[in-house]
Amino acid sequence: MCVSSRPVVQAPPPPDPSIAAAQKEARDDAQAVRSDRKAEVLEKGVRRARGGGGRRSLLTGSKGGMGYYNEYL
């Protein structure tokens, strides 16, 4: 009867602190860019929803009014 022993598994080497710091900085930069873009999109949405409440909104708004100029749209 042959009994095999378990193979010895070595622990991975500890990460280099400078690499870990660089990765953390890159993550923070990416998060900042994402949050800036999200804020810009939100601001555009608010600006778009706000406009077009006046009397001439069909002609000057972004959603309607082309039917007055071009009946084929």
C-alpha positions, 0 to 999 in steps of 0.5 A, spaced: 500 500 500 502 506 497 501 512 502 502 519 498 504 525 502 501 532 501 505 536 497 507 542 500 504 549 498 508 555 499 504 562 501 505 567 495 510 573 496 507 579 500 505 584 495 510 590 494 508 596 498 509 601 492 505 597 487 499 597 492 500 604 493 500 605 485 494 601 484 490 604 490 492 611 487 489 608 480 483 606 483 482 613 487 483 616 480 478 612 476 473 613 482 474 621 481 473 620 474 467 616 474 463 621 480 465 627 475 462 624 469 456 622 473 455 629 476 455 631 469 450 627 466 445 629 472 446 636 471 445 635 464 438 631 465 436 637 470 438 642 465 434 639 460 428 637 464 428 644 466 428 648 460 422 648 455 417 651 460 415 657 456 410 660 451 415 658 445 417 651 448 414 647 442 419 651 437 425 652 441 425 646 445 429 640 444 423 635 443 418 638 439 416 643 434 420 640 428 413 638 425 411 645 425 417 646 420 417 639 416 411 635 416 414 629 414 417 628 421 
